[in-house]
Amino acid sequence: MANAVVQQGDPPHEDPDALMKEAIGAMGELERLVSAINWTNLQVSLPDGRSLTDAIARRDTLVAQHALVVAAIAGARKEPDRYGVRITAR
């Protein structure tokens, strides 16, 4: 990002086109890795017969459910905001 905008007349510290090509290449490599990992996870069976992909999905669901319960507990322990009219003696 720092090489995308420069003062007029100043050269960028690095070639933005080269950086963009490098980033796109890295994203392509990441896509290949994720695809290979997912394929492998589908092929592996756990002792209970589930695929590793199914176990990962279950883990992610449990993590989300845990976060929900923790958030609900935190909300229940919050001190309520109290507003009222103060009456003063004359």
N, C-alpha and C positions, 0 to 999 in steps of 0.2 A: 504494500500500500504506500509505503514511503517513497517508492520510486515511480508511482503513478502520477504524482503532481510535483512539479519542480518550478522554481522561479524561472521566468522567461529568460532565455539566454544561458542558463546553467544546465550542464548535462546531468542526467540521473547518475547516481552512484553505481547502479547496475543496469544492464540492458533489460527494459521491461518485457520485450518480446521473448528474450531468452528465459526470463523468470516465469512468464506465462506458459511457455512450452514445457519447462521443468515441472511446474505445478500440474499441468494437464497429464504429463507422463506419470507423475506420482499418483494421481487419482486413478489412472488406468491400472497401475500396478496394484493399488488398494482394491479395486474392483475384482481383479483376478484372484487376489488372496482371499477376499471375502467369499467369492464363489467357490474356491477350492475348500475352504474351511466348512462352508455350508454343505457341500457335497459330501465331505468326509463325515460330518455330523449326522447326515441322513443315513449313511452306511453303517454306522456303529450302533450296536444294540446293547442296552444295559441288561444286567441279569434278570430284571423283571419284564424284559421284552420291549420296553419303550426305546425309541431312537433317542440319540443324544439331543437332537433338535427338539423333541417333545419335552425332554427333561429341562432344557434351557428355557423353553417357553413357560414351563411350570414354575421354574425359579424366578423368572421375570414377573410372573403374576403374583407370586408370594411376596416379592420385594415391593411391588406396587400396593398390595393389600396391607403390608406392614407399615408403609409410609402413610397410608390412609388412616390406619388406627392410631399411629403416633400423632398425626395432625389432629385427629378428633380428641385425643386425650389432652393435647396441648391447648386446644380451644376450650375444653371443659374446665381447665384449671385457671383460665384467664380471669382476673378480677373484673367484675362488671363495671362498666362506666356508670357512674351515678351522677345524676343531675337533679337538682332540686332548687326550690326557692328558699333563700335564706330570709328568715323573719327576724327583724331586729326590734328590740324594745325601744319605745320612745321616751 
